[in-house]
Amino acid sequence: MELPKFILGDNTDLPNAIFVIHTEYPRFIINLEDDEVEWFEDFTMEDEKELESEAEGLIEAATAFYDREVSRYED
């Protein structure tokens, strides 16, 4: 099965949360309500330095994905 790069998620236990799941390396889930990110990978110190520069772009891409999906529902 081929997964999309991003997936939307929600949970009725957290009704205000909007989750975007990034399925490619580095895998993470972001709650757009508070921008909290949970990484599914274990990183070395070297990885963390690279991740710092890459994380901002990944989070912006996740937000853009959400905006695009919501606009498609509105149409």
N, C-alpha and C positions, 0 to 999 in steps of 0.2 A: 504494500500500500504506500502510495506517495502522499505525504502530509503536506499541507500548505505551510508556508513559512510562518504565518501568524494565524492564530485561532482566537475568537472571542469566547469569553466564558463569564458566567454569572452564578450566583449562589443565593438562594432565598434566605439563608442565615445572615447574609451580609447584603441587604437590599440596596445600599448605596454604592457598593463596590462594582467596578467595571474592570474585568480582567482581560488582559491580552497575553496570550501564551506564545512565546517564540520557540519554534520547534527545532531550529538548526543551532549548531554550535556557535556561540555559547548559549545553551538553553536557559530560558528564564521565564518568569511570569511577573507582570507588572500590574499593580492595582492603580488605575488611572485616577481614582478618587483622591489618593494621597501620594502618588508616585512611588510607593514602596515597591522595591524590586527583590525578588527571591531568585537566586541563581541555583540551577540544578547541577552545576558542575563544581568540582573541587579544583581550585586554582593554586598553582605554585606562586612564589613571589615574582618570578619572571612573568608569568601569565597575568598577574594582577596589574603590572605596569602597562602591558599591552591592552588589557581590558579597560583600563581607565580612559584611554584615548578612543577606544571603540564603543564604549558603553553609551556615550552621549548620542552618537549616531543611531545606535540600535533602539534606544528609547524614543528618539524622534521618529524613527521609522514605525515603531509600534503605535505611536500616537497618530501618525498620518494614516496608518491602516485603519484604526478605529474611526477616524473622521470620514474616510472614504466609505467604510461599511455603513455608517449611520446615514450618510448622504444618499446611499443607494436605497435604504429603507424609506427615506423621505420622498424619493421620486416615485 
